[in-house]
Amino acid sequence: MFIAARSHGLGLRIHAEQFRPGTGAALAAELSAVTADHLETVTEETLRQLQAAGVLPVLLPGSSSR
């Protein structure tokens, strides 16, 4: 799905790591997404991966019920 979207010129925005780590931010880095959104539970290592891939991390703290 992500590859098909990119092949049609769409930038990827991936909703990841909102409730638990390991749920998409590393994939966002691997696919060079435009953004990785939510990230309430992202780890330092995954943030480094996002930075190295040029993915803009977007924290959306108002959307969490915690």
C-alpha positions in Angstrom: 0.0 0.0 0.0 2.7 2.5 1.0 4.8 1.7 -2.1 1.7 2.1 -4.4 0.9 5.5 -2.8 4.5 6.7 -3.3 4.5 5.4 -6.9 1.6 7.8 -7.6 3.5 10.7 -6.2 1.9 10.8 -2.7 4.1 11.5 0.3 3.7 9.1 3.2 2.4 10.2 6.6 2.5 7.3 9.0 0.5 7.2 12.3 2.9 5.5 14.7 3.9 4.8 18.3 0.8 6.3 19.8 0.1 3.7 22.4 3.2 1.5 22.4 6.7 1.6 20.9 7.5 -0.5 17.8 4.3 0.2 15.9 5.4 2.0 12.8 8.0 4.7 13.3 10.9 2.5 12.2 8.9 1.7 9.1 8.4 5.4 8.4 12.2 5.8 8.5 12.7 2.8 6.2 10.2 4.1 3.7 11.4 7.8 4.0 8.0 9.0 4.9 7.3 12.7 5.0 6.1 12.5 8.6 5.6 10.0 11.4 2.7 11.3 13.5 1.8 10.8 17.2 5.0 9.3 18.6 3.9 9.5 22.3 5.8 6.3 23.0 8.7 6.6 20.5 12.2 5.5 21.7 15.4 7.5 21.4 16.8 5.0 19.0 13.8 5.3 16.7 13.9 9.1 16.8 17.5 8.8 15.6 16.4 6.5 12.7 13.7 9.1 11.8 16.3 11.9 11.9 18.7 10.0 9.7 16.0 9.3 7.1 14.8 12.9 7.1 11.4 12.0 8.4 9.7 14.9 10.3 8.5 13.6 13.7 5.1 15.1 14.7 4.0 14.8 18.3 0.2 15.1 18.8 -0.1 15.1 22.6 -3.7 16.5 22.5 -4.9 13.3 20.9 -3.9 11.0 23.7 -6.2 10.1 26.5 -3.3 9.4 28.9 
